[in-house]
Amino acid sequence: MDDTLFRQMQRRAYGANLTLSEFVRQVLGEAADPNGRYIYSSQDEVLATAIQILTLLATSIGARAPELLERGMADARTILGERGLLDPDQDQ
């Protein structure tokens, strides 16, 4: 595995509170699902719904109190960064 992929996997494992080995075993287990289902479909649907709900909420808050939205977004970036869910090389 190349260095970039290794670091990404380490961040994802850390974000899931797992060792890299535990995380990789789970990912491989899902990929080898005996039922042949696409391993990300249900998670993608939940994620899409969550994004839609949060977008509506952010739009509503931003219209009423832009400074509150800005503070909430900064807090969210901090929390996501601490969990390893943001690319540390990207500008925040």
C-alpha positions as a Markdown table, in Angstrom:
| # | Residue | x | y | z |
|---|---|---|---|---|
| 1 | Met | 0.0 | 0.0 | 0.0 |
| 2 | Asp | 1.4 | 3.4 | -0.9 |
| 3 | Asp | 2.2 | 6.0 | 1.8 |
| 4 | Thr | -0.8 | 8.2 | 1.0 |
| 5 | Leu | -3.3 | 5.3 | 1.2 |
| 6 | Phe | -1.6 | 4.1 | 4.4 |
| 7 | Arg | -2.0 | 7.5 | 6.1 |
| 8 | Gln | -5.6 | 7.8 | 4.9 |
| 9 | Met | -6.4 | 4.3 | 6.3 |
| 10 | Gln | -4.7 | 5.3 | 9.6 |
| 11 | Arg | -6.9 | 8.4 | 9.9 |
| 12 | Arg | -10.0 | 6.4 | 9.2 |
| 13 | Ala | -9.1 | 3.8 | 11.7 |
| 14 | Tyr | -8.3 | 6.4 | 14.3 |
| 15 | Gly | -11.6 | 8.1 | 13.6 |
| 16 | Ala | -13.4 | 4.8 | 14.2 |
| 17 | Asn | -11.5 | 4.3 | 17.4 |
| 18 | Leu | -9.9 | 1.1 | 16.0 |
| 19 | Thr | -6.4 | -0.1 | 15.4 |
| 20 | Leu | -5.4 | -0.1 | 11.8 |
| 21 | Ser | -5.4 | -3.9 | 11.8 |
| 22 | Glu | -9.0 | -4.0 | 13.2 |
| 23 | Phe | -10.2 | -1.4 | 10.7 |
| 24 | Val | -8.6 | -3.2 | 7.7 |
| 25 | Arg | -10.1 | -6.6 | 8.8 |
| 26 | Gln | -13.6 | -5.1 | 9.0 |
| 27 | Val | -13.3 | -3.4 | 5.6 |
| 28 | Leu | -12.0 | -6.7 | 4.0 |
| 29 | Gly | -14.8 | -8.6 | 5.8 |
| 30 | Glu | -17.4 | -6.3 | 4.3 |
| 31 | Ala | -15.8 | -6.5 | 0.9 |
| 32 | Ala | -16.0 | -10.3 | 1.0 |
| 33 | Asp | -19.7 | -10.3 | 2.0 |
| 34 | Pro | -21.0 | -13.7 | 1.0 |
| 35 | Asn | -24.4 | -12.2 | -0.1 |
| 36 | Gly | -22.6 | -10.2 | -2.8 |
| 37 | Arg | -24.2 | -6.9 | -1.8 |
| 38 | Tyr | -22.4 | -3.7 | -2.5 |
| 39 | Ile | -20.9 | -2.9 | 0.9 |
| 40 | Tyr | -21.5 | 0.9 | 0.9 |
| 41 | Ser | -25.0 | 1.1 | -0.4 |
| 42 | Ser | -26.9 | 1.4 | 2.9 |
| 43 | Gln | -24.2 | 3.7 | 4.4 |
| 44 | Asp | -24.4 | 5.9 | 1.3 |
| 45 | Glu | -28.2 | 6.2 | 1.6 |
| 46 | Val | -27.9 | 7.2 | 5.3 |
| 47 | Leu | -25.1 | 9.6 | 4.6 |
| 48 | Ala | -27.1 | 11.2 | 1.8 |
| 49 | Thr | -30.2 | 11.7 | 4.0 |
| 50 | Ala | -28.0 | 13.1 | 6.8 |
| 51 | Ile | -26.4 | 15.6 | 4.4 |
| 52 | Gln | -29.8 | 16.7 | 3.2 |
| 53 | Ile | -31.1 | 17.2 | 6.7 |
| 54 | Leu | -28.0 | 19.1 | 7.9 |
| 55 | Thr | -28.1 | 21.3 | 4.8 |
| 56 | Leu | -31.6 | 22.3 | 5.5 |
| 57 | Leu | -30.7 | 23.0 | 9.1 |
| 58 | Ala | -27.6 | 25.0 | 8.2 |
| 59 | Thr | -29.6 | 27.0 | 5.7 |
| 60 | Ser | -32.2 | 27.9 | 8.3 |
| 61 | Ile | -29.7 | 28.8 | 10.9 |
| 62 | Gly | -27.6 | 30.8 | 8.5 |
| 63 | Ala | -30.7 | 32.8 | 7.5 |
| 64 | Arg | -31.5 | 33.7 | 11.1 |
| 65 | Ala | -28.1 | 33.9 | 12.7 |
| 66 | Pro | -25.1 | 33.8 | 10.3 |
| 67 | Glu | -22.6 | 34.2 | 13.2 |
| 68 | Leu | -24.1 | 31.2 | 14.9 |
| 69 | Leu | -23.7 | 29.1 | 11.7 |
| 70 | Glu | -20.1 | 30.2 | 11.3 |
| 71 | Arg | -19.3 | 29.3 | 14.9 |
| 72 | Gly | -21.0 | 25.9 | 14.5 |
| 73 | Met | -19.1 | 25.1 | 11.3 |
| 74 | Ala | -15.8 | 26.0 | 13.0 |
| 75 | Asp | -16.7 | 23.7 | 15.9 |
| 76 | Ala | -17.6 | 20.9 | 13.5 |
| 77 | Arg | -14.3 | 21.3 | 11.6 |
| 78 | Thr | -12.4 | 21.0 | 14.9 |
| 79 | Ile | -14.3 | 17.9 | 16.0 |
| 80 | Leu | -13.9 | 16.3 | 12.6 |
| 81 | Gly | -10.2 | 17.1 | 12.5 |
| 82 | Glu | -9.7 | 15.6 | 16.0 |
| 83 | Arg | -11.4 | 12.4 | 14.8 |
| 84 | Gly | -9.2 | 12.2 | 11.7 |
| 85 | Leu | -12.1 | 12.8 | 9.3 |
| 86 | Leu | -10.6 | 15.8 | 7.6 |
| 87 | Asp | -7.6 | 15.8 | 5.4 |
| 88 | Pro | -5.0 | 17.7 | 7.4 |
| 89 | Asp | -3.4 | 18.9 | 4.1 |
| 90 | Gln | -6.6 | 20.8 | 3.1 |
| 91 | Asp | -7.2 | 24.4 | 4.1 |
| 92 | Gln | -9.9 | 24.6 | 6.7 |
